[in-house]
Amino acid sequence: MENLINIAKKVLKTEADAVNGLIEKLDSSFEKAVTLLYKSMGRVVVTGMGKSGLVGKKIAATLSSTGTPAFFMHPGEASHGDLGMVTSDDVIIAITNSGETEEVINLLPFLKRFNVKLIVLTGHAQSTLSKAADAVLDVSVKEEACPLGFVPTSSTTAALAMGDAIAVAILIKRGFKAEDFACYHPSGTLGKKLLTTVKDLMHTGQDLPLISMSTSLAEALIEISSKRLGMTIVTDNEKKILGIITDGDIRRGVEKWGKSFFDMDIQDVMSRNPKLISRDELATKALSVMEQHSITSLLIPDDKKRALGVIHLHDILRKGIV
C-alpha cells in the first residue's frame, strides 16, 4: 500500500496546481463580476448543490464579514418559496462545476423575469448556466485530487479560492479597513483590539484607590490591599492627581527601612509623575504604554487632571486583548 504521507503530498500538490491554474484564467470576466457585486444595491445570494453548496456557504460568510451583505440559498429550497428572499437588486453567485446542475438551472426563469444578475463559477464555460450568466468565472481543473477522478476535491478548492479572490477584490475596492472588520467581529480578538477603549475597562467610583497627602503609609497599604489594584492614587482635596504609590514601593521601602518606613510621609514615598492615559484611547494603547515602562497600571484623569479611573494590566488580559 502506498505510503500515507505520499498520498497526502499528491493530494496537496494536485490541489495547489488547481489553484495556481486559476491565475492564467483570470480575465475581464473577473472584473465584470466584481463590478456587478460592487455596484449592487442589494445583497449577494450564493447558491450551489452538494459540495458546491458547502463552498458557497463559506463564500457568503466571507463576503458578509468583509462588508458585502451575502447569504446562502439552497437551490432546491429556492423553488419551493425561498426565492421570495431574492430581489431585483440582488446578485446571484451560482457555483456548479458542470454548469448543468438541474436545481440551479430551474432558477433561470425567475432570474430572467426579475432581471437578477447572475455570476457563475463553473468548470464548463459552454454550459447552460454559463450561457445564461452575466459573468462566467472559469474554475475548471485538470484533475481531481481523488484517484477515482470524480470526487469533488480540486474543483471545490478552486471554487473556494476564486470566491476568496472575489471577496478580497471587493474588500479593497470598498476601502474596507481593519476597523470595519472589527465592527463585524466585536467578539473576536481583532474586534476587541480595535473597539475596546480604556473607559470600557477602567475602575472608577468606589473601586478607585485614593488617599490624601495626610494619609499614613499604613493606611495607604490598607487602601492598596482592599482595592486589589496593586496601587493607590495620591490626590489633593479636589481629587487632583499628585502622585501614586504602588505595592512595590511599599515592599522596597520596608526592605530598606524596616518598621521605620511606616513613619515616613506619603510625599517622601510616592512617585510624582505617574503615567496617564486618556479614557478615549484604545486598550491596546494602554497595554503598549505599560509594556514600554514596565508597569501594570495607568491613571485616567479628567479634563481638570482629577482622578477619574485606573486601568490595570489584568483588566486588559482578562478581556483577551493581547
Stockholm file with secondary structure:
# STOCKHOLM 1.0

chainA/1-322         MENLINIAKKVLKTEADAVNGLIEKLDSSFEKAVTLLYKSMGRVVVTGMGKSGLVGKKIAATLSSTGTPAFFMHPGEASHGDLGMVTSDDVIIAITNSGETEEVINLLPFLKRFNVKLIVLTGHAQSTLSKAADAVLDVSVKEEACPLGFVPTSSTTAALAMGDAIAVAILIKRGFKAEDFACYHPSGTLGKKLLTTVKDLMHTGQDLPLISMSTSLAEALIEISSKRLGMTIVTDNEKKILGIITDGDIRRGVEKWGKSFFDMDIQDVMSRNPKLISRDELATKALSVMEQHSITSLLIPDDKKRALGVIHLHDILRKGIV
#=GR chainA/1-322 SS CCCHHHHHHHHHHHHHHHHHHHHHHCCHHHHHHHHHHHHCSSCEEEECSHHHHHHHHHHHHHHHHTTCCEEECCHHHHTTTGGGGCCTTCEEEEECSSSCCHHHHTTHHHHHHTTCEEEEEESCTTSHHHHHCSEEEECCCSCCSSTTSCSSSHHHHHHHHHHHHHHHHHHHHHTCCHHHHHHHCTTSHHHHHHHCBHHHHCBCGGGSCEEETTCCHHHHHHHHHHHTSSEEEEECTTCBEEEEEEHHHHHHHHHHHGGGGGGSCGGGTSBSSCCBCCTTSBHHHHHHHHHHHTCSEEEEECTTSBEEEEEEHHHHHHTTCC
#=GC SS_cons         CCCHHHHHHHHHHHHHHHHHHHHHHCCHHHHHHHHHHHHCSSCEEEECSHHHHHHHHHHHHHHHHTTCCEEECCHHHHTTTGGGGCCTTCEEEEECSSSCCHHHHTTHHHHHHTTCEEEEEESCTTSHHHHHCSEEEECCCSCCSSTTSCSSSHHHHHHHHHHHHHHHHHHHHHTCCHHHHHHHCTTSHHHHHHHCBHHHHCBCGGGSCEEETTCCHHHHHHHHHHHTSSEEEEECTTCBEEEEEEHHHHHHHHHHHGGGGGGSCGGGTSBSSCCBCCTTSBHHHHHHHHHHHTCSEEEEECTTSBEEEEEEHHHHHHTTCC
//
